[in-house]
Amino acid sequence: MEISRDYRHAKVRFSMIGDEGDIEGAAEGLASASGRLRRMLADQLRLQHTPELHFLYDPGPAHADAMERIFREIRTERPDGDPEEEDDE
């Protein structure tokens, strides 16, 4: 999360695994709940200004998950089932 210096805006990054439609739906859901979430923050933080929440999708964790699945497939496709050992030389 990034908060502006005046605490009026906050960029909240979210991640999920799904197709583009799922991600858009999640972003819309978060945006529609932003008022309620903002009120909850105001109750807990008691700031002069509660930031307006802006939700941004972060593809990093989803990409890492996809890469892990690919590595897992490669390991299971190897005939001996063991990953190749690397030389440290």
N, C-alpha and C positions, 0 to 999 in steps of 0.2 A: 504494500500500500504506500502511496505517495500522497502527502498532504501539502497543500500550498502554504506558504508562509503565514498568510492571514487566516488559515484554518477554514476557509470558505469552500474549498473544493478538495476532494480526495479521489484519487484514482485507485480503484480496487481491482486487482488482477485475479482472474479465476481460471481454472483449468478443468478440463473434463475430457473423457474419451467418448467420441461419438462422431457422427457425420456432421456436415455443415448445418443441416436442418436442426439437429439436436443442439448444437452450439448456439445457433440463432435463437432457438426457443429458450434456452437457459439465460441468454443475455436479456431477452425480453422479460422473462420472469423476474430476474434480478432488478431490472429497471422498474418494473411495476411495483416491486416490494421496497424500492429505495426510500420512499417516504416513511414507511413503517420502521425500516431499519434505522433511518436517520433519527426518528423519535426515540427509538431504543437507545441509540448512542447518546442523545441529549440527556436522557434520564440517568445514564451511567457516568458520563464524563463531566457534565455540568460546566461546559465551556461557554464563553460569551457567544460564540458562533459555532453551530454544529455544521460540519462540512456537508456540502452537496455531494452525493456519491455518484461516481462515474465508473461503471463496470467495463473492464477490458479483458478480452480473452487472451490468455497466455498459452501458446501452443507448445512451449518447452516440455512440460511433463508428458504430454501426449506423444510427442516425438520420441522422448526417451523410452516410453513404454513400447512404442512400435519397434524401436531398435532392439530392445530386450527380447521381444518376441522373435525377431529375425535371428538373433544370436542363439536363442533357444532352439529354433528350427535347425540351424546349422549344426549345433551340437548333437541333436538327435539323428541327423542324417549321416553323421560320420559312422563308418562301419564299426569302429572299436568303441564308440560312445564317449571317448575321452577327448577333450580339447587338445589341440596340438600344443606341445611344450615349446616355449620360446627359449632361444639361447640368450644368455646374458652377456655374451662376448661382444 
